[in-house]
């Protein structure tokens, strides 16, 4: 703005020196035209600076995202207690990001670190079962569509389904940031038998057609 005023003053002085050769009307026309052209140039320059700054902001955001690397969920640990067959059980479920697993990409190309879940079961203070689950454990129950862009969201103890024959856990695979997807039931036999995994259609939030696009 200061530059505009200075230039306008120069134009006024110039016109004053030659006022004896120009009529007042002609001088006003020339002055108005010069001021208009000067204002246009200044607005054009300001617009260019704004676009340049906006471009720099986008570039900075992209560089920051690349520098930060793939998103990883925070680690969570939950502990539960249950009395089954007259014995006291402690169940610990520890979810954490596992950078050794393949990265997961969403539809926008953003990358995420998949999770693993460690389940530890102790009976009367004695360790009876310890296992680490990843999304691969559920692969046989997932369609190709459901395997893309999804992570192991987490697991939890299911007190309602647990009984004197097995401890029951709920698990979910889902799209990052949406927290919806296929649900599963994990049965851990109390007698030390093999762990079984079942797809839980009652808790499944994807419907029969799988995950949405």
N, C-alpha and C positions, 0 to 999 in steps of 0.2 A: 504494500500500500504506500509506503514511503517513497519507493521508486516511482510509482505512478504520479504522486504529487510533484516530485522534482521534475519529471519530464513535462508535466503539464505546465509548470512554471516556466520552463525553458521555452515552450511553445508560445506562451503569453508574451514573454520578452521579445521573441522573434517577431511575433505579429505586431507588437508595439513599435518596433524599429521601422517597420514598413507600412505603418498605418496610413502614412500620407499617400501611399500609392494604391491602397485598397479601400474600398468602401466599407462601412461598418457591417453591412449585411454579408459581404463576401468574406470578411475576416471571421465573422461568427460561424459561417458555414464551414470554413476550413478548420477552425478550431474544434468544432463539433465532430467533424470527420476524423481529425487526428486523435481526439480523445477516445472516440469509439473504436478505432483501430488498435489503439494502445490497450484499451480494456479487453478487447478480444484476445490479443496476444497473451496478456497476463492470465486470463481464464484458461486458455489452452495449455499454458505451461503448468498451471496448478492442477489441471486434470491429468496431465502426463505424470506429474509427481505422485498423484493419488493412485493411479494404476500401477506405477512402479512399486509403491509401498505395499499395495495389496498383493502384488506378485511376490514380493519379498516375504510377506507374512505367510503365504501358502507354502513357499519353499522352506521357510524356517520350520513350519509345523511338520512337513514331510520329513525333513532331516531329523527333527526331534524324535518322531515316531520310530524312524529307522535306528537311531542311536539307542533308544530305550530297549529295542529288541522285542521278541514275542511276549505277549501278555501271559502272566502266570497267576493262578488263583493263590490266595493265601492258604497256609496250612491250617487244618482244623483237627482237633482231637475231642472225641466225645467218649464218655465212660458211662456204662450202664451196670446195674446189678439185677440179678434175678435169682429166685429160689425155685429150682427144678429138681424133681425126684428127691426132695428133702435136703438138697445140697445148695450151697451158696456159690453163685457164679458171678464173676466180674468180666464184663465184655468191654474191650477198648477198641474203638474204631478211629484210625488215624489217617486222614486224607491229606495228601501233599502233592505238589507239582513234581513231576518226574521228567527231568530234562534228557534222560536217556531214551525216552519214547519218541516216536515220530511226531513232528509238529503237525498241528491241525490248522487248516486254513478255512476261513469263511468265504461267503460269496463275494466279499469286497477285497479279498486277498490278504486280509489281516491274519496274522499267525498267532497261535496260542499253544501253550505248553499243556500237554495232557496230564491227567492226574493218575496216581496210584492210590490204593486204599489198603492199609494193613489192618487186619483183624486179629486181635489177641484175645483168647478165651482162657480164663483161669478158674479152677474149681477148688474152693477152700484154700486159696492162696497158691495152688500148684498149677503151673502152665500145662494146659492140655491141648491147645491148638493155636497155631500161628500161621497165617497165610497172607500173602500180598496179592491183591487183585488189580488187574488193569483192564482196559476195554477189550483186550484180546480174549479174556475169559468169556465174554458174552458174544463173540463174533459169530458163532453158529446160529444165534437167534436174531441177528441183524440183517436186514436187506442191504444191498449195495448202497442204496440211497441213504439209509440210516447210518452207515459207516462214515459218510462224508461230512466233514465239518462238525463232528460231535466229539465230546470228551466224556470221561467217567465223572459225572457230577458229584457223586458221593454215595454213602451207604448209612443205614441207621438200623438200630435194633427194633424188631417188631415183637413187642410183648404180647400182643393179641394172638399172633399165629404161633408163637413158641409154646412148647409143651414138654412133657416128661420124656419125649423121645428125641427132640432136636431143638436147637436154637435157630430162630428164624430171623433173617436180616432182609431189609429192603434195599434195592440199589436202583440207580437211574443213570441212563446214558442220555445226553441231550446236547442241543446246539448251544454254543457259547453265548452267554448273555440272555438267552431266552428261558433257560431253566425248565424246559419241557422236552419230553422224549420217551423212549421205551422204558418201561419199569420191569424190575425183575425181583424174584424171591430166591433167596439163598438159604438152603437148609443145611445146617451143620449137625450131624448126628451126635448125640451125647455118648454113644458107645464107641466113638472113634472111627466110624465108617466113612465112606467117601462123601465129600460135599457135593450137593446137587444144586443146579441152577435151573429155574423155571421162569419163563416170561409171564409176567403178571398183567393180563389183559384188563383186569378190573382197575388197576392203577395207571395203566398206560395212557399218556396224554397225547399220543400221536394219532389215535384211531387206527382203523384197519388198513388205511392206505399209507401208513408210515409218516415220516417227518414231512412237514410242509416245506415248500421251496423258500 
